[in-house]
Amino acid sequence: MEGVGLSAVPSEVWESTELIKVDLSRNSIQELPVELSSCINLQTLILSRNKITHWPGAILQSLPNLLCMKLDNNPLRQIPPGGFQAAPMLQILDLSGNVASLPEHPAFSSLPHLQELYLRQMQLREVPSEVLSLQQLRILDLSQNSLQLVPVEFKNLASLTELGLSDNNISMLSPELGLLEPSLQALRLDGNPLRSIRRTVLDRGTKVVLQYLKDKIVED
């Protein structure tokens, strides 16, 4: 039911308890109906580009099989400190564009199975520290924020294959980032005022950049 002008979800949608995926993106939905709680087999919930203001924690607790949730580009207010505990099996979470949604110390460690995390356009000034504990994380997108530093601890995210850092305020990269080679396949750095790496190196792509950084560790 993507982009069909809904302000509320028709009750017939929830009559089937066999629902595995629901796509309600690009509508005008402000809150989720309680009937959603009965969809215990739901694995994917896409709510992108709606008018949702509150974190649906109570409903999420009734969806034990939920693996993917996309809440990007909603006017979402701050997520409660323990909000992520409502969906501990999540593998994919997109909160992009929800500027005020993250609490001061977002408890991403409550999502130990997370493989993809999208935090674009959230005016982040630093990487939330608990992101660095997500050992299964494969894709992390932090583009279009206000980041100035890339934490050295990124080197411990051994499963990372894609790291999006485009359009931030990053001027230097820690050489330890090179330790993510060869698992890291895509490192996106365009739109940053980088001074520590020559443009000729950057233009040659992820593999060359990571090798360059790794070589700097040996030099240091």
N, C-alpha and C positions, 0 to 999 in steps of 0.2 A: 504493500500500500504506500509506496514511495511517491511523494509529491502529488497527492490527490486532494489537498486542501482540507484535511481533517483537523478539527479542533478537539475532537474526542474520538475514541476508538469504538467502532460498532461492537455491540455485545456478542454478535454472532461469531466474531473472530475467536473468542475464548471458549466456544462450545466444544472444540476438539482438544482433548488433553494430550494429543499426539504431536502437537506443534513442536518443531525443532528449531525453526528460524522465523523471526518476525522482523520485517523491515518497515519501519514507520518514518523513515527519514524525509526531510523537506516537507513537513506539515506545520501545523500551528498548535500542537499538543502541549498543554501546560502541565498536566500531571498524568501519571499512569493509573489505570483503573485497577481496583483491588482484584478483579477477576484474573489478572495476569498471574497472580499467586498460584492459581490452579494448574498452570502449564509446567508441571514438574519435569517434563522432558526437554524443556527449552534449552538450547545450546548457544544460540546467537540472537542478540537483541540489538537492533540498529535504530538509534534515536537521533541521529545527526540532524542538525538544523531544524530544531523545534523551538519551543518556548518554555522548556522545563527549567524550573528554578530550584527545585529541591532534590537532593540525593535520594533515590528510591530505595533506601536501605531496608525498610520493612518488607518490601516486595522481593528484593534480592535474596533475603534469607529463606524464601520459599522456593527458590530456583536452584536446587543443589547441583544441577548439571550444567549451569551456565558457564560457557568457556570464552565467549566473546561479547563485549559490550562497547558500543560506540555512542558516546554522549557528546561528541564534538560540536562546537558552535551552537550551544544553548546558553541562555543567561543564567547558568548554574551558580547558585550561591555557595558559600563555603561548605565543603564536605565535612561532616562531623569527624573529630579526631579518630574514632574507631570505625569509620564508615566502610573501609575496605574489608573489614572482617565479615561483612555480610555476603561476600562473594569470593571465598577463599580459593575456588578452583579456576578462577579466571586465567586464561592464557593470553588474551588480547584485550587491551584497554586503551580507548582513545578519548582523551579529555581536551583535545586541542581547542583553542579559542575561548575557553572558559577562564577568563582572566582572574577572577576572584575565587576560584573554586577550591584551590589547595589550602589546607590548614598550614600553620607555621611549620609543623613537623609531620608531613604526610607519611602515614604508616604503610609504605609500600611493602615492608617485610611481611605484612599480612597476606600478601599475594605471592607465595613462594613458587607457584607454577607459571608465573607470568613470562611469556615469550616475546610479546610485542607491546611496547608502551609508546604512545604518541602524546607529546606535550608541546605541540607547536603553538605559537602565538599566545603565550600565557604570561608575558612580561616577567619571566623568571630572571633573576639576577645571579642565581647560583643553582647548581644541580642539587636537587633534594638528596640529602645524604643517604637515605634508605634505598634509593635506586641502586646504589653501589653494592647492595646485598643480594640483588636478584641474579642468582647464579645461572638460571636457565634463560635469561634474556638474550634474544637473538637480534631484535630490531629495537633501537632506541632513537626516537626522533625528537630533538630539542631545537629544531630550527625556528627562526623568526622570534627569538627572545632577546634578552639583554645580557647574556652570559659573557663574562670577561675571562674566566678561568675554566680549564678542563681538568677535573680532579685527577691526580696521579693514580688514584684507586681504580680508575677505569681499566687499568692493566689486569685487574683481577676478574673482569667479566669475560671469562674464557670462551663463552658460547656466542659472543657477539659477532654477527655477520654484517650488520648495517648500523652505522652511527651517523645521524643527521645533525650537523652543527651549523648549517648554512644561516646566513643573515643574523649573526650575533655581533658581539664586540670583542671577539677573541683576537689578541695580538700575538700570543705565544702559545706553543704546544709543548707539553711535557714530553721529553724524549721517551719516557716509559710507555707512552701510547704505542710506540713501535713494537712492544711486546705482544700486541694483539695480532700481529702477523704470524701465521697465514690465515687464521680463522676470519678476521675482519676483511670482508670483500668490498665493502663500499663505505668510504669515509667522505662525507660531503662537507666541504669547508668554504664554498663560495660565499661571497658577501661578508667576509670578515677582514678587519684591518691587520692581517697577519704580517709580522715583521721578521719572524724567526726563520721563515722558510722562503727561499727564492721562488719567484713566480715560475721559473723554468722547471723547478722540481714539482710544484703543485700541478702544473699542466700535464704532467706525465701520469697522473692517476694515483689511486689508493696504494697499490703495491709499492710503487717507487717512494711515495711519501713515508709509508711505514718503515721501509728499509732505511731511508734517510734518518728517521728519528732513532731507529735501533742503533745505527752506526754512531749517533751522537752519545749514546749511553757508554759505548766502548771508549770514545774519545774523552768523555768526562771522567 
